[in-house]
Amino acid sequence: MTKRELIFEGNEKQVFSTDIPDQVIFRYKDVMVAYNNVKRARFAGKGALNNQISAILLNYLNENGVETHYIKTLGEKEQLCRMIEIIPLQVVVHNRIAGSLAYRLGVQEGFSHPNTVVDLRYNNDDLDDPLINRDHAVALGLASYQELDEMYNSARRANDLLKPLFHKAGIELVDMKIEFGRAADTGAIIISDEISPDTCRLWDEATGERLDKDRFRLDLSRVVESYSAVLERLNKVISK
């Protein structure tokens, strides 16, 4: 397998084509951004940590029947993935109400609710990733109702699998943003981006300490150390 040209460069990842049809290489960068690139910084080692954490979580989902783009890890910052057609939507699963959702709903950060809350966002930086509903998504031609059903079902199933996995590591999965795409090889709707402390809120169950991107958003420091702690705990759980 040979890495070829750069076909996409985002704030925190690069995507390269390969000589294998329908497969690409994701390379994780040491860059971190927040508030739609208003806040930006570089943290040495962050890309490698997200690569390893995401590989663990995506592989776990694959093994338990939730399809993702992940195939295998290639190196410290790279993984081989299935090529997808991007669906510009974010499905956000909330086990607690935190961040901007707490502000919008007028509840305290960490508000506990009996149900699982699922939001749909239009993945568009120019519009600040607005909340939309299913009818909006279909009206804009972003996805069909059937595809939305598949996305919601996969997101809920992923949450049902990852929440207890994190619990075994002493971490609460507060919320999780999931992106989807249409697989180039089969056309299936699959999870198509990382799942990591960049895309999840993760709180230490014993102390409530934030172990995710909020450390950067809120200037709490110790970003890399917190991501390292997440990786170390997940490795211990997976190895058992």
Backbone hydrogen bonds in HBPLUS format (Angstrom, degrees):
<---DONOR---> <-ACCEPTOR-->    atom                        ^
c    i                          cat <-CA-CA->   ^        H-A-AA   ^      H-
h    n   atom  resd res      DA  || num        DHA   H-A  angle D-A-AA Bond
n    s   type  num  typ     dist DA aas  dist angle  dist       angle   num
A0019-ASP N   A0002-THR O   3.21 MM  17  5.60 130.8  2.47 139.3 151.1     1
A0004-ARG N   A0017-SER O   2.74 MM  13  5.14 161.6  1.78 151.8 145.2     2
A0017-SER N   A0005-GLU O   2.97 MM  12  5.69 161.4  2.01 162.7 163.4     3
A0007-ILE N   A0015-VAL O   2.81 MM   8  5.78 163.3  1.84 154.1 159.9     4
A0008-PHE N   A0015-VAL O   3.28 MM   7  5.07 143.4  2.42 144.2 140.5     5
A0015-VAL N   A0008-PHE O   2.84 MM   7  5.07 158.5  1.89 154.0 152.1     6
A0010-GLY N   A0013-LYS O   2.80 MM   3  5.24 159.8  1.84 165.6 171.6     7
A0029-LYS N   A0012-GLU O   2.91 MM  17  5.12 172.2  1.92 142.5 140.0     8
A0014-GLN N   A0027-ARG O   2.84 MM  13  5.06 152.6  1.92 144.4 153.6     9
A0027-ARG N   A0014-GLN O   2.84 MM  13  5.06 165.1  1.86 150.9 152.9    10
A0016-PHE N   A0025-ILE O   2.88 MM   9  5.06 159.9  1.92 144.8 151.6    11
A0025-ILE N   A0016-PHE O   2.88 MM   9  5.06 162.0  1.91 145.2 151.2    12
A0023-GLN N   A0020-ILE O   3.24 MM   3  5.70 142.3  2.39 144.6 137.6    13
A0083-MET N   A0022-ASP O   2.84 MM  61  4.89 169.0  1.85 126.2 124.3    14
A0024-VAL N   A0081-CYS O   2.83 MM  57  5.35 164.2  1.85 154.4 159.9    15
A0081-CYS N   A0024-VAL O   2.81 MM  57  5.35 171.4  1.81 161.5 162.8    16
A0026-PHE N   A0079-GLN O   2.91 MM  53  5.39 165.6  1.93 165.1 164.8    17
A0079-GLN N   A0026-PHE O   3.01 MM  53  5.39 148.7  2.11 145.7 155.1    18
A0028-TYR N   A0077-LYS O   2.86 MM  49  5.26 163.7  1.88 156.3 158.9    19
A0043-PHE N   A0030-ASP O   2.80 MM  13  5.37 164.6  1.82 165.0 166.4    20
A0032-MET N   A0041-ALA O   2.79 MM   9  5.41 159.6  1.83 166.2 165.1    21
A0041-ALA N   A0032-MET O   2.92 MM   9  5.41 149.4  2.02 154.2 162.5    22
A0034-ALA N   A0039-LYS O   2.87 MM   5  5.12 146.0  1.99 145.8 148.3    23
A0039-LYS N   A0034-ALA O   3.12 MM   5  5.12 174.7  2.12 149.7 148.3    24
A0038-VAL N   A0035-TYR O   3.15 MM   3  5.35 151.3  2.23 105.5 114.2    25
A0046-LYS N   A0043-PHE O   3.07 MM   3  5.60 165.3  2.09 137.5 139.6    26
A0049-LEU N   A0045-GLY O   3.18 MM   4  6.39 157.3  2.23 149.6 155.8    27
A0050-ASN N   A0046-LYS O   3.00 MM   4  6.26 166.8  2.02 156.6 159.1    28
A0051-ASN N   A0047-GLY O   2.97 MM   4  6.12 154.2  2.04 146.1 153.7    29
A0052-GLN N   A0048-ALA O   3.05 MM   4  6.25 161.9  2.09 147.3 151.3    30
A0053-ILE N   A0049-LEU O   2.88 MM   4  6.07 168.1  1.89 157.1 160.8    31
A0054-SER N   A0050-ASN O   2.90 MM   4  5.77 165.3  1.92 144.1 149.2    32
A0055-ALA N   A0051-ASN O   3.00 MM   4  6.03 152.1  2.08 139.5 147.7    33
A0056-ILE N   A0052-GLN O   3.11 MM   4  6.34 159.0  2.16 147.0 151.3    34
A0057-LEU N   A0053-ILE O   3.09 MM   4  6.40 166.4  2.11 155.1 158.0    35
A0058-LEU N   A0054-SER O   2.78 MM   4  5.84 171.0  1.79 158.1 161.2    36
A0059-ASN N   A0055-ALA O   2.96 MM   4  5.78 158.0  2.01 141.1 148.1    37
A0060-TYR N   A0056-ILE O   3.00 MM   4  6.09 149.8  2.09 139.3 147.9    38
A0061-LEU N   A0057-LEU O   3.03 MM   4  6.33 153.6  2.10 144.9 151.4    39
A0062-ASN N   A0058-LEU O   2.91 MM   4  6.21 163.9  1.93 151.8 156.2    40
A0063-GLU N   A0059-ASN O   2.91 MM   4  6.13 161.6  1.95 150.5 155.0    41
A0064-ASN N   A0060-TYR O   3.14 MM   4  6.31 126.0  2.45 134.9 148.3    42
A0064-ASN N   A0061-LEU O   3.01 MM   3  5.07 137.7  2.19  99.2 111.8    43
A0066-VAL N   A0061-LEU O   2.90 MM   5  5.02 165.0  1.92 145.3 140.5    44
A0065-GLY N   A0062-ASN O   3.27 MM   3  5.41 159.1  2.31 113.4 111.1    45
A0191-ILE N   A0067-GLU O   3.14 MM 124  6.43 164.9  2.16 144.5 140.2    46
A0069-HIS N   A0191-ILE O   2.79 MM 122  6.14 126.2  2.08 158.7 175.1    47
A0082-ARG N   A0069-HIS O   2.69 MM  13  4.75 154.5  1.75 136.4 144.5    48
A0071-ILE N   A0080-LEU O   2.86 MM   9  5.45 148.7  1.95 162.3 155.0    49
A0072-LYS N   A0080-LEU O   3.32 MM   8  5.33 155.0  2.38 131.9 137.8    50
A0080-LEU N   A0072-LYS O   2.73 MM   8  5.33 154.7  1.79 165.9 172.9    51
A0074-LEU N   A0078-GLU O   2.93 MM   4  5.33 162.3  1.96 127.7 132.1    52
A0075-GLY N   A0078-GLU O   3.28 MM   3  5.08 155.4  2.34 136.6 130.5    53
A0184-ALA N   A0083-MET O   2.87 MM 101  5.52 174.6  1.87 146.5 144.8    54
A0085-GLU N   A0182-ARG O   2.78 MM  97  4.93 151.0  1.86 133.2 142.5    55
A0182-ARG N   A0085-GLU O   2.89 MM  97  4.93 158.0  1.94 138.3 141.7    56
A0087-ILE N   A0180-PHE O   3.26 MM  93  5.89 153.7  2.34 148.0 143.1    57
A0089-LEU N   A0087-ILE O   2.65 MM   2  5.64 142.5  1.79 110.3  98.3    58
A0123-ASN N   A0088-PRO O   2.91 MM  35  4.88 157.6  1.96 120.6 123.5    59
A0090-GLN N   A0121-ARG O   2.85 MM  31  4.97 155.2  1.91 140.4 145.4    60
A0121-ARG N   A0090-GLN O   2.88 MM  31  4.97 158.4  1.92 147.9 153.6    61
A0091-VAL N   A0178-ILE O   2.89 MM  87  5.20 173.5  1.89 161.1 160.3    62
A0178-ILE N   A0091-VAL O   2.82 MM  87  5.20 160.6  1.86 144.5 151.3    63
A0092-VAL N   A0119-ASP O   2.97 MM  27  5.00 161.6  2.01 135.2 141.0    64
A0119-ASP N   A0092-VAL O   2.80 MM  27  5.00 163.7  1.83 148.3 152.7    65
A0093-VAL N   A0176-MET O   2.86 MM  83  5.26 160.1  1.90 155.9 155.1    66
A0176-MET N   A0093-VAL O   2.89 MM  83  5.26 141.6  2.04 144.8 155.6    67
A0094-HIS N   A0117-VAL O   2.73 MM  23  5.02 165.7  1.75 161.0 163.6    68
A0117-VAL N   A0094-HIS O   3.16 MM  23  5.02 158.4  2.21 151.9 150.0    69
A0095-ASN N   A0174-VAL O   2.75 MM  79  5.14 165.3  1.77 154.1 157.1    70
A0096-ARG N   A0174-VAL O   3.18 MM  78  5.29 138.3  2.36 146.2 141.7    71
A0097-ILE N   A0111-PHE O   2.91 MM  14  5.01 166.0  1.93 145.4 150.1    72
A0110-GLY N   A0097-ILE O   2.76 MM  13  5.29 141.3  1.91 148.9 159.4    73
A0102-ALA N   A0099-GLY O   3.15 MM   3  5.62 128.7  2.43 108.9 120.2    74
A0104-ARG N   A0100-SER O   2.92 MM   4  6.20 161.0  1.96 151.0 156.0    75
A0105-LEU N   A0101-LEU O   2.97 MM   4  6.10 153.4  2.04 148.2 154.6    76
A0106-GLY N   A0102-ALA O   2.91 MM   4  5.82 116.1  2.32 135.9 150.6    77
A0107-VAL N   A0102-ALA O   3.05 MM   5  5.14 155.6  2.11 143.9 148.5    78
A0106-GLY N   A0103-TYR O   3.28 MM   3  5.10 146.6  2.40  94.4 104.1    79
A0111-PHE N   A0108-GLN O   2.99 MM   3  5.51 133.4  2.21 148.8 145.4    80
A0132-ILE N   A0120-LEU O   2.92 MM  12  5.76 169.3  1.93 146.9 149.6    81
A0122-TYR N   A0130-PRO O   2.89 MM   8  5.56 162.1  1.92 163.3 165.5    82
A0124-ASN N   A0122-TYR O   2.85 MM   2  5.71 119.8  2.22 115.8  98.9    83
A0127-LEU N   A0124-ASN O   3.06 MM   3  5.51 139.7  2.23 109.4 120.0    84
A0129-ASP N   A0124-ASN O   2.95 MM   5  4.91 174.9  1.95 137.1 136.7    85
A0128-ASP N   A0125-ASP O   3.01 MM   3  4.77 159.8  2.05 101.6 107.9    86
A0137-ALA N   A0133-ASN O   3.09 MM   4  6.45 162.4  2.12 154.9 159.5    87
A0138-VAL N   A0134-ARG O   3.04 MM   4  6.35 157.4  2.10 152.2 157.5    88
A0139-ALA N   A0135-ASP O   2.86 MM   4  5.99 161.5  1.89 149.3 155.2    89
A0140-LEU N   A0136-HIS O   2.91 MM   4  6.13 150.4  1.99 154.3 161.2    90
A0142-LEU N   A0137-ALA O   2.97 MM   5  5.34 152.7  2.05 171.4 165.7    91
A0141-GLY N   A0138-VAL O   2.98 MM   3  5.03 154.6  2.05 103.9 111.9    92
A0148-LEU N   A0144-SER O   2.91 MM   4  6.19 156.6  1.96 150.5 157.3    93
A0149-ASP N   A0145-TYR O   2.92 MM   4  6.19 154.4  1.99 147.8 154.4    94
A0150-GLU N   A0146-GLN O   3.04 MM   4  6.38 155.6  2.10 146.4 152.7    95
A0151-MET N   A0147-GLU O   2.89 MM   4  6.20 154.1  1.96 149.3 156.7    96
A0152-TYR N   A0148-LEU O   2.88 MM   4  6.10 168.9  1.90 156.9 159.1    97
A0153-ASN N   A0149-ASP O   2.92 MM   4  6.06 165.0  1.94 150.7 155.4    98
A0154-SER N   A0150-GLU O   2.92 MM   4  6.04 160.2  1.96 146.6 152.1    99
A0155-ALA N   A0151-MET O   2.88 MM   4  6.04 158.9  1.92 150.2 156.4   100
A0156-ARG N   A0152-TYR O   2.94 MM   4  6.14 162.4  1.97 152.1 156.6   101
A0157-ARG N   A0153-ASN O   2.94 MM   4  6.08 158.0  1.99 145.2 152.0   102
A0158-ALA N   A0154-SER O   2.80 MM   4  5.96 157.6  1.85 147.8 154.2   103
A0159-ASN N   A0155-ALA O   2.97 MM   4  6.18 155.8  2.03 144.2 150.7   104
A0160-ASP N   A0156-ARG O   2.89 MM   4  6.17 155.9  1.95 147.0 153.7   105
A0161-LEU N   A0157-ARG O   3.02 MM   4  6.28 137.8  2.20 143.3 154.3   106
A0161-LEU N   A0158-ALA O   3.21 MM   3  5.15 129.0  2.49  92.8 106.0   107
A0162-LEU N   A0158-ALA O   2.84 MM   4  5.99 167.5  1.85 156.9 160.4   108
A0163-LYS N   A0159-ASN O   2.93 MM   4  5.64 160.3  1.97 146.5 151.0   109
A0166-PHE N   A0162-LEU O   2.87 MM   4  6.04 167.9  1.89 158.1 159.5   110
A0167-HIS N   A0163-LYS O   3.01 MM   4  6.20 150.9  2.09 141.5 150.6   111
A0168-LYS N   A0164-PRO O   3.04 MM   4  6.26 150.3  2.13 144.1 149.5   112
A0169-ALA N   A0166-PHE O   2.83 MM   3  5.00 132.5  2.05 100.5 115.0   113
A0171-ILE N   A0166-PHE O   2.93 MM   5  5.04 164.4  1.96 138.1 136.7   114
A0170-GLY N   A0167-HIS O   2.90 MM   3  4.95 161.3  1.93 109.8 113.2   115
A0205-GLU N   A0170-GLY O   2.94 MM  35  5.43 173.1  1.95 138.4 139.3   116
A0172-GLU N   A0203-TRP O   2.72 MM  31  5.10 175.0  1.73 157.9 159.3   117
A0203-TRP N   A0172-GLU O   3.05 MM  31  5.10 160.2  2.09 142.1 146.6   118
A0174-VAL N   A0201-ARG O   2.89 MM  27  5.20 149.0  1.99 150.4 155.7   119
A0201-ARG N   A0175-ASP O   2.99 MM  26  5.24 158.9  2.03 132.7 136.6   120
A0177-LYS N   A0199-THR O   2.83 MM  22  5.36 166.7  1.85 162.9 167.5   121
A0192-SER N   A0179-GLU O   2.90 MM  13  5.77 167.1  1.92 134.3 138.4   122
A0181-GLY N   A0190-ILE O   2.96 MM   9  5.65 149.2  2.06 155.3 165.2   123
A0190-ILE N   A0181-GLY O   2.95 MM   9  5.65 165.4  1.97 164.5 167.8   124
A0183-ALA N   A0188-ALA O   2.80 MM   5  5.30 168.9  1.81 155.9 156.7   125
A0187-GLY N   A0183-ALA O   2.65 MM   4  4.65 140.9  1.80 131.7 142.9   126
A0199-THR N   A0196-SER O   2.93 MM   3  5.37 145.5  2.05 112.8 122.1   127
A0200-CYS N   A0196-SER O   2.98 MM   4  6.06 119.3  2.36 149.6 166.5   128
A0213-LYS N   A0197-PRO O   3.01 MM  16  5.87 144.6  2.14 153.4 142.6   129
A0211-LEU N   A0202-LEU O   2.80 MM   9  5.36 162.4  1.83 172.5 168.8   130
A0204-ASP N   A0209-GLU O   2.80 MM   5  5.11 165.1  1.82 149.3 153.4   131
A0208-GLY N   A0204-ASP O   2.72 MM   4  4.83 147.4  1.83 137.7 145.5   132
A0215-ARG N   A0212-ASP O   3.05 MM   3  6.07 168.4  2.06 128.0 131.1   133
A0216-PHE N   A0213-LYS O   2.86 MM   3  5.36 138.3  2.04 111.6 122.5   134
A0217-ARG N   A0213-LYS O   2.97 MM   4  6.36 164.6  1.99 151.1 155.4   135
A0218-LEU N   A0214-ASP O   2.84 MM   4  5.62 165.5  1.86 143.6 147.2   136
A0220-LEU N   A0215-ARG O   2.77 MM   5  4.61 155.1  1.83 139.0 145.8   137
A0219-ASP N   A0216-PHE O   3.29 MM   3  5.10 167.1  2.31 102.9 106.6   138
A0226-SER N   A0222-ARG O   3.10 MM   4  6.11 150.6  2.19 136.8 143.8   139
A0227-TYR N   A0223-VAL O   3.03 MM   4  6.35 161.2  2.07 155.0 160.1   140
A0228-SER N   A0224-VAL O   2.85 MM   4  6.01 155.2  1.91 149.1 156.6   141
A0229-ALA N   A0225-GLU O   3.02 MM   4  6.25 145.7  2.14 138.5 147.1   142
A0230-VAL N   A0226-SER O   3.10 MM   4  6.45 151.5  2.18 146.0 153.0   143
A0231-LEU N   A0227-TYR O   3.06 MM   4  6.39 163.5  2.09 152.4 155.8   144
A0232-GLU N   A0228-SER O   2.92 MM   4  6.12 165.0  1.95 151.6 155.9   145
A0233-ARG N   A0229-ALA O   3.01 MM   4  6.15 162.1  2.05 148.0 152.4   146
A0234-LEU N   A0230-VAL O   2.98 MM   4  6.17 163.9  2.00 153.0 157.7   147
A0235-ASN N   A0231-LEU O   2.91 MM   4  6.06 161.5  1.95 154.2 159.3   148
A0236-LYS N   A0232-GLU O   3.18 MM   4  6.39 151.3  2.27 142.2 149.1   149
A0237-VAL N   A0233-ARG O   3.09 MM   4  6.40 154.9  2.16 147.8 154.3   150
A0238-ILE N   A0234-LEU O   2.86 MM   4  6.04 171.3  1.87 160.6 162.5   151
A0239-SER N   A0235-ASN O   3.00 MM   4  5.95 151.0  2.09 140.9 148.4   152
A0240-LYS N   A0237-VAL O   3.30 MM   3  5.56 153.6  2.37 104.6 112.0   153
